[in-house]
């Protein structure tokens, strides 16, 4: 009887007419990733346009900026922390639904 059970499980996986339970979740995840990518593109375009008109950028106190003759190093430490906290709050809010 165990051989029959294995055959039934495998025939369900191979049969293209039968949908698996995870198909719906993957479709939702794919749409969310596409939407997130589009959102990042829009934010990037806005930042590019704003920087062309003289807005210096998003430099906050606590961001590390080292400038030498032929070298500039910028590490947005405070910005990264703020973005991390905001994303944590957003994802916690979304996951509690």
Backbone as CSV, one residue per row, in Angstrom:
resi,resn,N_x,N_y,N_z,CA_x,CA_y,CA_z,C_x,C_y,C_z
1,UNK,0.819,-1.204,0.000,0.000,0.000,0.000,0.858,1.261,0.000
2,UNK,2.091,1.190,0.512,2.947,2.364,0.500,3.397,2.716,-0.911
3,UNK,3.555,1.728,-1.769,3.931,1.982,-3.148,2.796,2.705,-3.873
4,UNK,1.578,2.316,-3.594,0.423,2.965,-4.213,0.324,4.421,-3.764
5,UNK,0.573,4.684,-2.485,0.507,6.048,-1.966,1.566,6.918,-2.629
6,UNK,2.762,6.392,-2.818,3.825,7.145,-3.475,3.436,7.427,-4.916
7,UNK,2.839,6.476,-5.587,2.424,6.672,-6.969,1.357,7.757,-7.061
8,UNK,0.423,7.774,-6.132,-0.632,8.780,-6.156,-0.046,10.169,-5.941
9,UNK,0.874,10.320,-5.005,1.496,11.619,-4.757,2.255,12.076,-5.993
10,UNK,3.015,11.183,-6.607,3.781,11.556,-7.786,2.889,11.844,-8.975
11,UNK,1.795,11.111,-9.147,0.925,11.375,-10.285,0.236,12.728,-10.136
12,UNK,-0.055,13.159,-8.924,-0.635,14.478,-8.714,0.377,15.570,-9.060
13,UNK,1.644,15.343,-8.770,2.670,16.350,-9.043,2.946,16.465,-10.538
14,UNK,2.807,15.369,-11.271,3.123,15.373,-12.693,1.941,15.865,-13.529
15,UNK,0.725,15.598,-13.091,-0.471,15.950,-13.856,-0.594,17.466,-13.993
16,UNK,-0.485,18.015,-15.215,-0.531,19.476,-15.378,-1.917,20.072,-15.136
17,UNK,-2.972,19.237,-15.170,-4.321,19.753,-14.973,-4.609,20.072,-13.514
18,UNK,-3.902,19.405,-12.618,-4.119,19.620,-11.191,-3.153,20.678,-10.685
19,UNK,-3.682,21.674,-9.987,-2.832,22.729,-9.446,-2.383,22.356,-8.042
20,UNK,-1.167,22.696,-7.749,-0.646,22.454,-6.411,-1.074,23.576,-5.480
21,UNK,-1.018,23.311,-4.198,-1.472,24.287,-3.207,-0.585,25.528,-3.192
22,UNK,0.703,25.402,-3.485,1.622,26.529,-3.405,1.600,27.448,-4.609
23,UNK,0.877,27.073,-5.657,0.856,27.885,-6.871,0.272,29.266,-6.611
24,UNK,-0.787,29.332,-5.845,-1.419,30.620,-5.558,-0.480,31.509,-4.749
25,UNK,0.215,30.944,-3.785,1.126,31.733,-2.964,2.295,32.257,-3.783
26,UNK,2.788,31.479,-4.709,3.904,31.914,-5.538,3.460,33.053,-6.451
27,UNK,2.237,32.970,-6.980,1.732,34.045,-7.842,1.613,35.349,-7.069
28,UNK,1.124,35.285,-5.851,0.999,36.487,-5.022,2.377,37.048,-4.706
29,UNK,3.325,36.185,-4.362,4.678,36.623,-4.062,5.330,37.261,-5.288
30,UNK,5.127,36.669,-6.451,5.695,37.228,-7.681,5.139,38.621,-7.964
31,UNK,3.834,38.800,-7.769,3.232,40.110,-7.991,3.752,41.133,-6.989
32,UNK,3.963,40.707,-5.747,4.495,41.626,-4.741,5.920,42.040,-5.079
33,UNK,6.734,41.121,-5.564,8.115,41.436,-5.923,8.141,42.396,-7.113
34,UNK,7.270,42.176,-8.090,7.197,43.086,-9.238,6.772,44.472,-8.785
35,UNK,5.764,44.547,-7.913,5.303,45.843,-7.417,6.400,46.548,-6.628
36,UNK,7.141,45.807,-5.817,8.231,46.391,-5.049,9.327,46.909,-5.975
37,UNK,9.635,46.167,-7.029,10.628,46.617,-8.002,10.200,47.889,-8.703
38,UNK,8.927,47.967,-9.076,8.423,49.182,-9.716,8.459,50.361,-8.754
39,UNK,8.132,50.118,-7.501,8.185,51.183,-6.498,9.610,51.694,-6.322
40,UNK,10.583,50.799,-6.285,11.985,51.204,-6.154,12.419,52.003,-7.378
41,UNK,11.959,51.602,-8.564,12.301,52.353,-9.779,11.721,53.762,-9.734
42,UNK,10.481,53.897,-9.273,9.854,55.211,-9.193,10.580,56.087,-8.179
43,UNK,10.913,55.524,-7.033,11.645,56.289,-6.014,13.008,56.712,-6.550
44,UNK,13.698,55.827,-7.250,14.990,56.162,-7.840,14.886,57.269,-8.873
45,UNK,13.842,57.210,-9.693,13.645,58.253,-10.701,13.359,59.603,-10.044
46,UNK,12.547,59.586,-8.998,12.253,60.824,-8.270,13.525,61.399,-7.660
47,UNK,14.329,60.552,-7.051,15.584,61.020,-6.449,16.521,61.580,-7.515
48,UNK,16.574,60.954,-8.677,17.428,61.437,-9.764,16.964,62.798,-10.264
49,UNK,15.671,62.944,-10.452,15.122,64.226,-10.930,15.340,65.327,-9.900
50,UNK,15.105,65.011,-8.628,15.271,66.011,-7.566,16.733,66.429,-7.448
51,UNK,17.657,65.480,-7.592,19.084,65.822,-7.471,19.558,66.681,-8.641
52,UNK,18.929,66.576,-9.799,19.298,67.404,-10.948,18.982,68.881,-10.707
53,UNK,18.018,69.162,-9.848,17.596,70.537,-9.595,18.226,71.135,-8.344
54,UNK,19.321,70.587,-7.890,20.091,71.218,-6.840,19.839,70.728,-5.432
55,UNK,18.912,69.790,-5.245,18.706,69.238,-3.904,19.907,68.363,-3.574
56,UNK,20.578,68.632,-2.457,21.857,67.972,-2.195,21.758,66.474,-1.936
57,UNK,20.637,65.978,-1.539,20.520,64.561,-1.261,19.952,64.324,0.117
58,UNK,20.142,63.149,0.589,19.562,62.754,1.860,20.657,62.533,2.894
59,UNK,21.468,63.513,3.133,22.535,63.392,4.119,22.006,63.807,5.481
60,UNK,22.096,62.896,6.418,21.623,63.144,7.772,22.803,63.212,8.725
61,UNK,22.616,63.850,9.872,23.682,63.809,10.884,23.925,62.356,11.293
62,UNK,25.155,61.970,11.344,25.495,60.588,11.673,25.937,59.790,10.461
63,UNK,25.658,60.289,9.261,26.172,59.664,8.057,27.665,59.983,7.950
64,UNK,28.431,59.025,7.504,29.886,59.181,7.452,30.288,59.662,6.067
65,UNK,31.003,60.773,6.020,31.491,61.340,4.763,32.971,61.673,4.928
66,UNK,33.810,61.030,4.122,35.248,61.286,4.140,35.641,61.745,2.739
67,UNK,36.207,62.972,2.650,36.644,63.502,1.360,38.135,63.794,1.404
68,UNK,38.839,63.277,0.418,40.259,63.549,0.236,40.445,64.111,-1.168
69,UNK,41.681,64.256,-1.604,41.943,64.810,-2.934,41.210,64.046,-4.036
70,UNK,41.543,62.787,-4.197,40.977,61.993,-5.290,40.056,60.885,-4.783
71,UNK,39.508,61.071,-3.609,38.749,59.985,-2.998,37.610,60.559,-2.171
72,UNK,36.430,60.003,-2.341,35.279,60.364,-1.516,34.613,59.079,-1.052
73,UNK,34.386,58.980,0.240,33.720,57.825,0.826,32.499,58.319,1.586
74,UNK,31.346,57.765,1.265,30.111,58.145,1.930,29.409,56.887,2.401
75,UNK,29.151,56.789,3.691,28.428,55.659,4.256,27.231,56.201,5.025
76,UNK,26.016,55.996,4.518,24.818,56.572,5.136,24.342,55.751,6.338
77,UNK,25.056,55.830,7.427,24.747,55.020,8.610,23.382,55.375,9.197
78,UNK,23.137,56.637,9.474,21.872,57.059,10.069,20.717,56.798,9.110
79,UNK,20.927,57.061,7.849,19.891,56.812,6.849,19.536,55.331,6.800
80,UNK,20.545,54.465,6.848,20.306,53.023,6.820,19.528,52.572,8.050
81,UNK,19.839,53.129,9.215,19.127,52.759,10.438,17.666,53.198,10.353
82,UNK,17.424,54.416,9.878,16.049,54.918,9.766,15.255,54.084,8.759
83,UNK,15.845,53.763,7.626,15.155,52.945,6.630,14.869,51.557,7.192
84,UNK,15.810,50.993,7.931,15.618,49.680,8.538,14.466,49.688,9.531
85,UNK,14.396,50.703,10.371,13.310,50.798,11.343,11.966,50.961,10.638
86,UNK,11.914,51.828,9.627,10.667,52.027,8.888,10.201,50.746,8.190
87,UNK,11.120,50.041,7.532,10.750,48.799,6.870,10.308,47.733,7.865
88,UNK,10.938,47.678,9.034,10.531,46.736,10.068,9.106,47.015,10.520
89,UNK,8.783,48.278,10.742,7.425,48.650,11.153,6.414,48.300,10.056
90,UNK,6.746,48.613,8.812,5.833,48.338,7.701,5.594,46.841,7.546
91,UNK,6.669,46.048,7.546,6.506,44.608,7.355,5.811,43.947,8.542
92,UNK,6.041,44.433,9.749,5.305,43.908,10.895,3.818,44.230,10.788
93,UNK,3.499,45.411,10.320,2.099,45.797,10.138,1.437,44.920,9.074
94,UNK,2.142,44.671,7.974,1.589,43.859,6.894,1.418,42.404,7.329
95,UNK,2.373,41.868,8.071,2.318,40.453,8.437,1.287,40.158,9.520
96,UNK,0.794,41.137,10.217,-0.193,40.907,11.279,-1.609,40.869,10.758
97,UNK,-1.823,41.053,9.501,-3.178,41.010,8.945,-3.738,39.634,8.952
